[in-house]
Amino acid sequence: MGDDKNRRERLKTGFKVFCGASAFAALGCSDGQIKETTAAKYEKSEKKQYRWKMVTTWPKNFPGLGTGANKLANYIETLSDGQISLKVYGASELVPALGVFDAVQRGSVQMGHGAAYYWQGKHPATSFFGSVPFGLNAHEMNAWLYYGGGLELWHKLYAPFGLMSFPAGNTGVQMGGWFNKKIKTPEDFKGLKVRMPGLGGSVLSRLGATVVTLSGGDIFQALKTNNIDGSEWVGPYNDLASGLHKAAKYYYTPGWHEPGTAIEALINREAFKTLPSHLQETVKIACIAANQDMMSEYTFKNAQSFEDIKNDKNIKIMHFSDEILRQLHKTSEDVVKELSKHDEISKEIYNSFKKFKKMSMSWDLVSENSFSLARQL
C-alpha cells in the first residue's frame, strides 16, 4: 500500500512538472529558461529582502539603551535569516534624538527606538506606555501590555499617526535624579530648572519647577554648566556611563516618576504591512527577546554600578522625605486623572491602567513586597 501511495505522489508531481513545462514551452521557453524563471519567482516570493533603517533617541552604542537597539536589530536579522536587514542610527546621526517619531511617521525610516513619553506633545496619553509616576513597575508593565490589553490600546493610540509599537526593553525602577542642591521639602523644587520628561515633569511643574526635556547626550553638559539644577536620567548603570556623578553630587532615591520605564520599538504601520506574515511574527518575537534581555541587563548592571556609587565619597545618596513623596504622589494622581479627560482614548487607557494597577498592588503586598521585607530580617 505504501508503494502505491508513493507511486501516486510521483505521478502527481510529474504531471504538475509536465503541465508547467508545457506551458513554458508554449510560450517559447527552453528548459533552462524554465528553471531560471521558476527559481527567480521563488526567490522573489520567498526570499525578498527588506532593507530597513532604525533611528534612536540614544547616543550611538550607549550602554543598555543604544546597545539594546543594536541587539534588537541583530535579533530581527538573525531570526529572519537575513531577509530583514536593519541599519541602526544613534541620536542625531540621521535625525535629531527627539525627531524619531516624526521620521518613522513620515516613512523616511521604518523603525525607531526610544521611549513613548518623549511624544507626549503628539498625544499626552503616550506617557502611559513609557512610565507613569507611582504607576507600574517593570514586571507589572509587561503584564499589562502583554496580557492586560495594554498593547492593543497602544496600537489604537498610534493608529491615527500611521504607527505601531512593541515593548523592546525596560530599565526597571529608576533613581530620583541628580541635584546640585538638597531637596528637603516640596517647596525646594520651586525655581529649580530640572530635566525630566513625561508625566514626572508635569508633576514638578505643578510644584514650581521649570522643566526641560533634553536628550540623554545633552544632560551632562547642562548639569555641569549649571544650565539646569537637576536631572533624572535612568539609574546607576547609565548615570555613571554618562558621567553625571561628575556634574552633581546629590543622588536621590526613589525614582517615583519612573517605576518601570518601557522602551519601545516604533514601527511605520505601512512598512510593517508590507512584510509577509512570518516576518511580522519575526519582528514581534525579536521585540519580546529584546524586552527580556534589557530588563535582565539593567537588573544586573544597576546593582553592579550601585556598588561603585556607594564607595564614591564624592557622591551623597539622598532619600526624598515622606513629606516630599506624599506631595509628589498626590500631585501625580491629579496630573494623571486630568490626562484621562483629554479624549476618549485617554480615558480608555487610564481606566485599563488604573484597574490593573489596583489589582496588581493587592497581589504585590502579599508576594513581592512581603518577600522583600522578609529577606531583610
Number of C-alpha atoms within 10 A of each C-alpha: 6 7 8 9 10 11 12 12 12 12 12 12 12 12 12 12 12 12 12 14 17 13 13 16 14 10 9 11 15 13 12 9 13 17 13 12 14 13 12 13 12 12 12 11 10 11 15 14 14 16 12 16 18 24 30 30 27 27 20 20 16 18 17 23 24 21 18 24 32 22 19 26 24 20 20 24 19 15 16 20 13 16 17 22 18 21 13 25 23 23 24 17 13 17 18 16 23 19 18 25 26 16 20 26 22 13 16 12 20 23 30 27 33 26 27 26 25 24 21 16 11 13 16 20 27 23 25 26 25 25 28 24 25 20 23 27 22 21 12 19 28 22 16 19 19 15 11 17 15 21 19 16 18 22 16 15 20 20 14 9 16 17 25 25 26 24 26 27 33 32 27 25 22 22 21 24 25 29 24 17 14 16 17 14 14 18 12 15 23 14 14 19 21 26 27 23 24 26 26 26 20 18 25 24 20 15 19 16 21 20 22 14 16 18 17 20 16 12 22 21 14 17 23 18 10 14 12 21 22 27 27 25 22 22 25 24 23 21 20 17 14 19 14 24 22 13 20 23 19 21 26 19 17 17 21 21 29 29 24 27 28 30 27 23 26 27 24 25 21 14 17 17 11 11 17 13 10 10 20 15 14 21 23 18 16 22 24 18 18 27 24 15 18 24 22 15 17 25 15 12 17 20 13 13 18 15 11 13 18 12 9 11 10 13 16 17 14 19 16 19 13 10 12 17 17 13 15 22 17 12 19 24 17 12 17 22 16 12 17 18 13 13 12 10 16 22 17 13 23 18 14 15 22 14 12 18 19 13 10 15 16 10 13 14 11 10 11 12 12 12 12 10 9 9 7 6 5
